[in-house]
C-alpha cells in the first residue's frame, strides 16, 4: 500500500522521475492541441490529455502520488465535461471512506501488538519441520495482510523469520525461503478482502460508479479466498524447493518461536479490547447481508461498518494500568495515533475515481470502446490471459495502484465494445496487479525483505518469475473457466 509506494520510489533511479516530470506535460500538451478524431468531442481530447499526464506522473513518481491525484480537481473543471461538484464527489466516495475506516482499525491493531500475538499463535501450531514452519509463516502473514497493510505485516514478520533462520542454522537458503515466503504471502493474502490491498477497493469503487455493480465485502471474499487458497501453496512450493533441514534445525526453530510466544505473556486488556472491536467489525462485514434484514440496520453498508469500527477505537477504553498509556489517553486510540493515516492513499483513491468519472462523462470511454470493438473476435480466455500477464509484469516496475487506476477506463471501454460483463475483466486484472513477485521495487513486501540482504536479487527474479507465471495461469483459469 502506501509503504510499498514509498519503498519502490526509494529504489527507483532519479532519472525516471526527472524524465516523467517533463514527458507527462509534453505528451498531454500534444494530445490537447491535436484535432479530435471522428466520434470524440473536444472535451474528450482534453480528458485524454489529463489521463496521459496522470499516468506518466503516477508511473514515474515524478511528483508525490498524492499530488498527481489532486490534478482532476484543478484540471477537469477546465474541460467542461462535468461540474465541480461531480468532479469532487469521488474524493468522498464510500469506497474511500471504507478505506479510511479500515486504516484506523489497522492502526489500533498494530498499536497494541495484537497482530504479533496472532502471528505467533499460528506459528506455534505449524509444526517443527522447516517446510511446515515456512508454511506457518506464510499462513500467518497471509491472514494478517487480509486486514492490515501488506508492508506493515512484512516488517513485523521478517525479524521473527530471521531469528528462526539463525537459530536453526539453516543459513542463507533458509533465511531466503522464509523471507521470500513472507513477502509473497503478504501480497497474496491481501487479495482475500476488499481492505487487503488498495487495488481491490479501486476496482469495487469503479464498478459501482461506472457500471452500477455493488460488490459487498462478503462477495469479494468469496472471490478472493479461493484465489489465495490456490496461490499460497504455489508460492510455498517455489520458495521451499530444495530446502533441507540440517540436524536439529527444526527443534531450534521451534524453541525460538516458543520463546517469543512466551515473551508476549498473557493477553493484555488493550489487546483483548482491540480484538473485540476488530472481531465485531470483521463479523459485521461478513454477515452484513443478513444484518440488513433487521429493519433498524437496513441502511448499514460496508463503509458504515468500517467507520463505526474506527469510531469505536476512540471510544473503547484501553484498560491498561501502565502509567504511560494512561497519560497518553484513556481510549484504544488517540487522534495523535490517527495522524499516521496514509492520507496519500486516500487522495489517490479519490483522484482515480474522479478521473474515471471524467473519462465516462466526456465520451472518451465510448470512443475507446469503438476502437477496441475488433477485439471481440479474440477468444475471451486468451484476451483475459493477455490482460493479466500485461498487468502483472507492468506492476513489476510501476505502482500497482497507479496501473489499475489508469487501466480501468480502458477495461470498461473494452468490455462495452465486445459485449462482455465488465466484472470479468476488472476483478481479475485488479487482483493480478498485486501479484508482482520478481523485483524489489515491485511491492513494499518485496522491498522490505530484499533490504535485509539475505538473498541475491537473481534468486528473487528467478523465483518470482515462476510465481508470476503461475499466477497468470491461476487467475486466468479461475475467472476464465471457473466463473
Protein Blocks (a to p, Z undefined) as FASTA:
>chain_A
ZZmmmmmmmmpcfklmmmmmmmmmmmmmmmmmpccdehiafklmmmmmmmmmmmmmmmno
maafklmmmmmmmmmmmnopacfklmmmmmmgfklmmmmmmmmmmmmmmmnommmmmmmm
mmmmnojbfklmmmmmmmmmmmmmmmmcfklmmmmmmmmmmmmmmmnonojmlmmmmmmm
mmmmmmmmmmmpmklpmklmmmmmmmmmmnopacdfklmmmmmmmmmmmmmmmmmmmmmg
oiacdehklmmmmmmmmmmmmmnopadfklmmmmmmmmmmmmmmmmmmmmmmpmklmmpc
fklmmmmmmmmmmmmcgkiabfklmmnombfbdfklmmmpcfklmmmmmmmmmmmmmmmm
nommmmmmmmmmmmmmpcfklmmmmmmmmmmmmmmmgcfklmmmmmmmmmmmmmmmnopa
fklmmmmmmmmmmmcckbmklpmklmmmmmnopacfklmmmmmmmmmmmmmmmmmmmmmm
mZZ
